[in-house]
C-alpha cells in the first residue's frame, strides 16, 4: 500500500511568520502554488494559502460601494464615490499588504507522518477541509502533500 513518503513533495516551499502577505502572495504567484507551511526555527507554526490572503484582504478592504439598481445616475454616483474612496483604498491596500503572515495564517495545523496511507490523508483533508498537509518526522518538516498529489498517486 502506498504511503505519504511515496508521493509527498520533498522540496517544500515555506514562508516565515515575519514575511508580509505581499511577499507570500508574490512567492505563490512565482512558483504557481496555492499555499505553504509557515516555519519558524525549523518548526511548523502555521499554514497560509491564497484563500487566507484573499479572505483577509476582503475583510479589511471590503468597503466598495454596492450598486443596488442599475441606472446612469446610480452608476455616476458610484463612480464619484469610488473615485473618492480610491485614495483611501490605496492606503488601506498598502497597509494590508504589509501585514505579516502570522496575522493571517492558520495556526491549528493538521499534519501527517510519512507512513500515513492515501486513505488516511484523504480522510484528514476531507474532515478538516484542507488542500495540503505538511509531512513531519517528529517536529521536523520533511515534505508536503496536496490534493493533486493524491490524484497523482492514484494514477501512477
Secondary structure, DSSP 8 states (H G I E B T S, - for coil): --BHHHH-BSS--EE-TTSBHHHHHHHHHHHT-SEEEEEETTEEEEEEEHHHHHHHHHHHH-------S--HHHHHHHHHHHHHHHHHHHHHHHHHHTSBHHHHSBSS--EEETT-BHHHHHHHHHHHT-SEEEEEETTEEEEEEEHHHHHHHHH-
